[in-house]
């Protein structure tokens, strides 16, 4: 019980007053009532160049989300035994704006499904009417109508009621990407519908946008929740808003949004790999957000110039987001030397401080293990834990107190960061305070040094500890050969790297453990985790020759 009280206290103390007030309001009864008419719709804006969503259904009955297939005719819209995230995806209605070939018969079936949703999801009831899925559905129905001109009076009335219900209580108790998508939906609705009430929702959305733009999109371009996946989704949101507002809404912050898009797409280039995969820091999975190529193409169509970095060598410390990236021919390393996320919103954070990923010769080699699920399961906790990342775990504990599905209590704080290129390609060093909640003298310090074709990763643990382990998760396509405590990392018979470990005095073994890798939601792939135990020297040195 005291443990739970401690976790709650050290979580709540970071929240903003807005969140606490919003949470109280969130549980109050609603007074808003359903209406039976809708305003006229505007004919002045009808943009159709949005990024197509991935196809999740062929027959509009059986849907595949998160690598799981269910049929609407069997489970309905809100079956309690189906995961909340799966149901959210069903209620988003992304599938009506997918890349599936559009035919008149398909449009009619999509309209029939919209009508079915209206009939089977009464006003204000169930998962369907929660603010986040409502926001995405509002946007998708509007995009669909702009393309097909097919929403009926019945559908438009329902859409208007969804807008009113959302506008009555946006997600101020959560903030972050949830509040931002609420604002986007209100802006879409304010552009789509005519009249004073529609203008009210447009102004409400623009007010949130102006409040959150600099808060959520940092100076180095990153989205402040520090997840490449949510960052890419944020880029799509900004591009969508720019597309419908820049020429028609005088109060839209056109220049500021364009600059955020430019910086954000550069950041995404740095945090992506040659095959379009995203770096796995915090909650991040491939296949959810639009690809970098899609986002850059959309930006180009909107007249926003993006600096393409293909083939360029670069070494950058992204100070606002706390990531270090070094890329050159045959080498790319991304390291997390920053905070876990915004102090008041760590829901998508992992205990991954001082973790890193490494790609060699265009192939991913060392990775963090990724994210395959949300919810409250033990596996969700494990995937957020320090032990699921390529970093050091001390005394079997997490560097940040991740708990529940989206909670963090006490957090690791980076300190003594040093980055230089004096006499080497680079040296990056950083410590963190995450284990000082157990003893004030415990500090983990990691130093990466690259010179030519050798990367050295040195871990030092200060203070009295019981045990510590450094882990390095391998991409599942990597195979390992071992000869006399030397590991050879290969892919398709080609050697990519040679690994040796020492404690500063003697060579020490690198153990191979069975583990799992989670590149997309709903998928776990067997892989190998390399594990090195700390010796009495309290120092581990890993040499990677490539």
RORO-498419 format. One line per 4 residues: number of its first residue (from 1); for each residue x, y, z of C-alpha. Coordinates in steps of 0.05 Angstrom, whole numbers. Example, Ala and Ser with C-alpha at 12.3 -4.5 7.8 and 13.67 -1.06 7.14 Angstrom:
// RORO-498419
1 = 246,-90,156; 273,-21,143
This chain:
// RORO-498419
1 = 0,0,0; 56,49,18; 89,32,-48; 25,52,-86
5 = 19,116,-45; 91,134,-61; 81,121,-135; 18,164,-136
9 = 51,221,-98; 113,222,-142; 68,221,-204; 17,273,-184
13 = 68,323,-159; 91,336,-230; 21,350,-259; -1,419,-279
17 = -60,451,-243; -96,450,-310; -92,374,-310; -116,367,-239
21 = -175,413,-252; -188,380,-319; -189,311,-286; -241,335,-236
25 = -284,365,-292; -274,302,-334; -314,261,-284; -371,310,-275
29 = -438,294,-309; -450,326,-377; -506,375,-390; -498,381,-465
33 = -556,352,-505; -562,322,-574; -591,367,-629; -629,346,-691
37 = -603,397,-741; -535,418,-767; -507,483,-796; -496,491,-870
41 = -428,468,-895; -378,512,-929; -363,503,-1003; -301,548,-1000
45 = -254,494,-974; -251,424,-1003; -178,401,-998; -165,330,-1024
49 = -90,321,-1023; -83,288,-954; -38,228,-940; -77,163,-951
53 = -85,119,-891; -64,46,-891; -118,-2,-913; -144,-44,-854
57 = -205,-77,-886; -230,-101,-953; -302,-117,-936; -315,-63,-883
61 = -333,-118,-833; -268,-153,-815; -214,-104,-793; -140,-114,-779
65 = -110,-66,-729; -47,-77,-688; -36,-144,-723; -103,-169,-696
69 = -165,-183,-738; -236,-179,-712; -303,-175,-749; -352,-121,-731
73 = -411,-168,-744; -384,-213,-688; -358,-165,-635; -396,-100,-646
77 = -366,-31,-633; -346,-36,-561; -334,-107,-539; -300,-107,-470
81 = -256,-166,-486; -225,-130,-545; -167,-84,-526; -183,-10,-517
85 = -131,10,-569; -161,-37,-621; -230,-8,-608; -201,62,-613
89 = -174,45,-682; -242,20,-703; -275,85,-682; -222,129,-716
93 = -252,111,-785; -183,117,-817; -204,61,-865; -251,107,-904
97 = -191,148,-925; -145,90,-941; -108,76,-1005; -161,24,-1023
101 = -186,33,-1095; -246,79,-1093; -309,57,-1129; -381,81,-1125
105 = -402,16,-1092; -346,23,-1040; -368,95,-1024; -439,71,-1012
109 = -415,15,-966; -373,65,-928; -433,110,-920; -475,51,-897
113 = -422,37,-844; -424,110,-822; -499,105,-814; -490,39,-776
117 = -441,74,-729; -493,129,-717; -548,79,-702; -507,35,-656
121 = -467,88,-617; -517,133,-580; -499,205,-564; -445,209,-510
125 = -442,135,-496; -382,88,-495; -312,87,-525; -339,118,-589
129 = -351,185,-556; -286,192,-519; -250,256,-541; -190,223,-575
133 = -226,175,-622; -280,228,-633; -228,277,-656; -198,230,-707
137 = -266,208,-732; -289,280,-741; -227,294,-783; -236,230,-824
141 = -310,241,-838; -295,312,-862; -237,290,-906; -281,235,-935
145 = -338,284,-951; -290,332,-985; -269,274,-1030; -336,240,-1042
149 = -389,293,-1026; -429,236,-995; -446,253,-923; -522,253,-915
153 = -562,299,-870; -564,243,-820; -488,237,-821; -477,313,-820
157 = -523,319,-759; -484,265,-723; -418,298,-743; -442,364,-715
161 = -463,331,-650; -394,299,-645; -362,368,-654; -406,399,-601
165 = -392,342,-552; -317,348,-563; -317,424,-558; -354,420,-492
169 = -297,383,-458; -229,376,-493; -175,334,-459; -144,386,-413
173 = -136,331,-361; -85,298,-408; -57,354,-451; -2,334,-501
177 = -20,300,-567; -91,287,-542; -106,361,-533; -72,377,-599
181 = -115,328,-639; -176,357,-604; -155,425,-629; -144,399,-699
185 = -213,368,-701; -245,433,-678; -208,472,-731; -229,422,-785
189 = -301,429,-761; -297,505,-759; -272,505,-831; -323,453,-854
193 = -387,482,-823; -414,553,-830; -444,599,-778; -428,632,-711
197 = -425,567,-671; -378,536,-722; -335,599,-717; -334,589,-642
201 = -304,520,-650; -255,545,-701; -232,599,-652; -229,548,-596
205 = -184,503,-637; -140,560,-660; -132,583,-588; -108,515,-567
209 = -62,511,-628; -30,578,-610; -22,557,-538; 8,489,-554
213 = 50,500,-617; 114,523,-583; 100,480,-522; 95,415,-561
217 = 144,427,-619; 213,443,-591; 267,488,-618; 306,429,-649
221 = 242,406,-685; 222,349,-639; 152,336,-613; 159,343,-538
225 = 135,272,-520; 201,249,-551; 172,190,-590; 191,188,-664
229 = 123,155,-678; 82,210,-644; 128,261,-675; 111,236,-745
233 = 37,238,-727; 47,309,-703; 79,327,-769; 18,300,-806
237 = -27,342,-761; 11,405,-776; 11,391,-851; -64,377,-851
241 = -77,442,-815; -32,481,-861; -67,451,-921; -137,474,-901
245 = -121,539,-865; -61,575,-895; -100,608,-952; -168,615,-919
249 = -160,630,-845; -126,698,-833; -113,682,-759; -79,616,-774
253 = -4,621,-754; 20,604,-824; 93,623,-817; 103,590,-749
257 = 70,525,-771; 112,522,-835; 176,531,-794; 155,476,-745
261 = 143,430,-804; 212,445,-834; 248,434,-768; 206,374,-751
265 = 219,337,-816; 294,349,-808; 290,319,-738; 251,259,-765
269 = 305,248,-818; 356,245,-762; 314,196,-722; 300,148,-780
273 = 340,95,-815; 355,78,-887; 295,32,-896; 246,83,-867
277 = 244,50,-798; 239,95,-737; 288,95,-679; 255,60,-620
281 = 257,109,-563; 197,114,-516; 131,89,-544; 148,78,-616
285 = 126,28,-669; 131,27,-744; 69,25,-788; 26,73,-747
289 = 48,142,-771; 58,164,-843; 127,150,-871; 181,204,-876
293 = 174,201,-952; 99,213,-949; 107,272,-902; 162,304,-944
297 = 120,295,-1007; 60,327,-974; 103,386,-951; 130,394,-1021
301 = 59,396,-1050; 42,451,-1000; 103,492,-1021; 143,479,-957
305 = 216,468,-972; 250,412,-933; 325,402,-928; 341,332,-952
309 = 400,301,-916; 410,237,-955; 483,216,-956; 506,275,-913
313 = 553,263,-855; 530,297,-791; 543,297,-717; 490,334,-677
317 = 469,343,-605; 394,358,-607; 393,398,-543; 318,410,-535
321 = 299,337,-544; 361,307,-513; 383,262,-570; 452,255,-601
325 = 458,233,-673; 521,217,-712; 515,193,-784; 569,180,-835
329 = 582,130,-890; 566,61,-862; 551,87,-791; 493,116,-753
333 = 486,121,-678; 428,152,-640; 434,161,-564; 385,185,-512
337 = 419,234,-465; 358,276,-447; 299,276,-401; 246,222,-410
341 = 195,273,-435; 154,332,-410; 151,329,-334; 76,334,-332
345 = 63,285,-388; 109,223,-387; 54,174,-408; 92,150,-469
349 = 161,150,-435; 204,89,-423; 259,79,-372; 310,84,-428
353 = 359,139,-405; 428,131,-437; 404,78,-485; 427,79,-557
357 = 416,47,-625; 469,31,-677; 465,19,-752; 526,-5,-791
361 = 534,-11,-866; 461,9,-875; 436,-46,-829; 406,-39,-759
365 = 449,-75,-709; 438,-52,-637; 366,-31,-621; 318,-16,-565
369 = 266,-70,-563; 206,-28,-585; 132,-25,-568; 80,-77,-587
373 = 22,-61,-539; -10,-11,-492; -54,-27,-432; -40,-51,-361
377 = -6,-118,-372; 61,-142,-344; 87,-144,-415; 71,-71,-423
381 = 111,-56,-360; 168,-99,-384; 172,-64,-451; 176,4,-416
385 = 229,-21,-367; 304,-7,-367; 316,-82,-379; 283,-76,-448
389 = 332,-24,-473; 404,-20,-494; 430,12,-430; 451,-7,-359
393 = 404,-34,-306; 426,-28,-233; 401,-74,-177; 346,-101,-223
397 = 309,-35,-219; 284,16,-270; 322,81,-280; 255,116,-280
401 = 195,91,-240; 149,70,-297; 85,39,-271; 14,24,-293
405 = 6,32,-369; 24,105,-377; 51,130,-310; 120,151,-285
409 = 136,170,-214; 209,189,-198; 249,201,-261; 322,197,-284
413 = 352,265,-295; 412,271,-342; 473,308,-316; 544,326,-334
417 = 532,321,-409; 594,330,-451; 599,326,-526; 662,342,-565
421 = 702,323,-627; 772,337,-601; 820,288,-633; 765,237,-648
425 = 703,232,-692; 663,245,-629; 661,234,-554; 594,236,-519
429 = 588,227,-444; 529,234,-397; 508,212,-327; 439,205,-296
433 = 408,206,-227; 355,153,-235; 383,106,-182; 394,160,-130
437 = 325,145,-102; 358,83,-72; 424,116,-51; 449,186,-65
441 = 518,160,-86; 493,115,-143; 506,145,-211; 510,113,-280
445 = 556,147,-330; 562,125,-402; 615,149,-452; 613,135,-526
449 = 676,148,-567; 682,137,-642; 747,140,-679; 750,113,-750
453 = 719,44,-752; 717,33,-676; 662,52,-628; 677,46,-554
457 = 620,46,-503; 645,55,-431; 598,47,-372; 617,67,-302
461 = 574,56,-241; 591,97,-180; 568,81,-110; 553,17,-72
465 = 508,-30,-111; 488,-103,-109; 491,-116,-185; 488,-83,-253
469 = 481,-107,-324; 493,-74,-391; 446,-99,-445; 451,-91,-520
473 = 390,-115,-560; 406,-140,-630; 361,-131,-690; 329,-199,-704
477 = 363,-204,-772; 431,-204,-739; 465,-271,-725; 522,-282,-676
481 = 585,-324,-680; 629,-330,-618; 703,-346,-615; 743,-338,-550
485 = 697,-285,-519; 696,-247,-585; 629,-239,-619; 621,-232,-694
489 = 555,-199,-715; 533,-220,-785; 474,-210,-831; 463,-257,-890
493 = 534,-283,-883; 565,-214,-884; 603,-191,-823; 579,-123,-796
497 = 616,-117,-730; 664,-150,-681; 651,-141,-607; 697,-148,-547
501 = 684,-130,-474; 729,-115,-415; 724,-87,-344; 783,-41,-354
505 = 831,-95,-332; 810,-162,-361; 767,-186,-418; 698,-206,-394
509 = 645,-250,-427; 587,-225,-467; 527,-270,-454; 474,-284,-507
513 = 403,-285,-480; 338,-301,-516; 294,-240,-520; 242,-206,-564
517 = 238,-146,-610; 174,-107,-625; 177,-68,-690; 102,-58,-697
521 = 41,-62,-652; 17,-133,-640; 82,-167,-661; 139,-197,-620
525 = 198,-225,-659; 251,-270,-626; 319,-238,-621; 383,-239,-581
529 = 401,-193,-524; 475,-187,-507; 486,-181,-433; 549,-161,-394
533 = 552,-165,-319; 588,-111,-279; 650,-136,-242; 684,-108,-180
537 = 716,-54,-222; 646,-26,-234; 665,-11,-305; 645,-43,-371
541 = 679,-26,-437; 649,-52,-502; 691,-45,-565; 653,-48,-631
545 = 697,-54,-693; 662,-48,-760
